[in-house]
């Protein structure tokens, strides 16, 4: 869909679509799953765990950060990532609301 048409949809529709688009890549799901099981994570750990090149991991991390799901802090020269719990819960509620309001009584 062209950017020019997003204005006809609600802010909630646009936000859920953007989050779904970011989450639609299996590498990003694997990255989030791995980070969620750690107290923190350095990008090199992700390279070893996921099996993708460091620049590719960095691109995926940037996309995940754009939707607010990651927080990062520097530890020396390394960037340590963790899940932004507030944003995670906010998105969980938004998707739960969307899915629970779908009418299952149609043909």
N, C-alpha and C positions, 0 to 999 in steps of 0.2 A: 504494500500500500504506500502511495506517495505521502510524503510528509505533509503536503498541503491538505490532505483529507483528515488528518488526525483531529483537527479542530471541531469536527462534527460529533465527536465522541466525548463522553464525560472524562474528567480527570481520572476517576477510578478505572474506567475502561482502558485508558491510555497507560496508566501505571501498571495494571495487571498484565497488559500485553507486553510491555517493556520487560518486566520481570520474567514473564514466561519465555520471552525470546532469549534472554540471557541464560536462563536455566535449561534451555533446550539443547545444550551441548553436553554430551556425556563426560567430557573432560572436566567441565565446570562442576558437574554433580560429584564426580570423584574428588575433586579438589575440596569442595565444601564438606564432603563426608570425612575426608582425611583431617582437615583442619578442625572439624567439630569434635574429633576424638582426641585432640591434643590440647595442652594448656596454651601452647603457642606453636608457631611453625615458621621455619625459615625457608625461603624459596628453594634452596638447594635440597632440602628434605623432600619437597614436592617433586623435584626433578627425579630423584631416586625412586620415590613411591609411585608416581603416575607414569613415568617412562617417556615423557615428552621433553624436548629441548628447553633450556632455561628461557630463551626469548618467547617461546610459545606459552610456557607457564605464565610468564609475566603478562602477556597479552590477555590470557584468560583471567588472571587476577585483576587486571585493570577493568575488565568488563563487569566482574562481580562487584568490585568496589564502586562502580558507577551507580549501582542500584542500592548501595548502602549496606550490603551484607557483611562486609569485612571492615575490621579496624586494624590498623597497623602501627607498630612502634619500632623505632630503631634501637637495636642493641649492638653498639659498635658500628660496624659497616653493614650489618645484616638487618633486613626488615622482617620483623616478626608479626605474623598475622593471627587474628582470632576472629571468631564470629561476633558480629554486632548483635547481641542478644535482643536488644530492644527492637531493632529493625526486623530481626527474624520473627519475633512474636507478632509484630505489626503485620507483616506479610502473611504469616500463618492465619491470622484472624481474617484478613482480607480475602484470601483464597477460600477459607472455610465458609465465610459468608456467601461468596459467589457460588460455591458448589452446593451449599445447603439450600439456596434459593432457586435452584433449577427445578422446573416442573417435570416430574417423572411420570405424569399422567398422560402425556401426549402419545400419539400412535407410535 
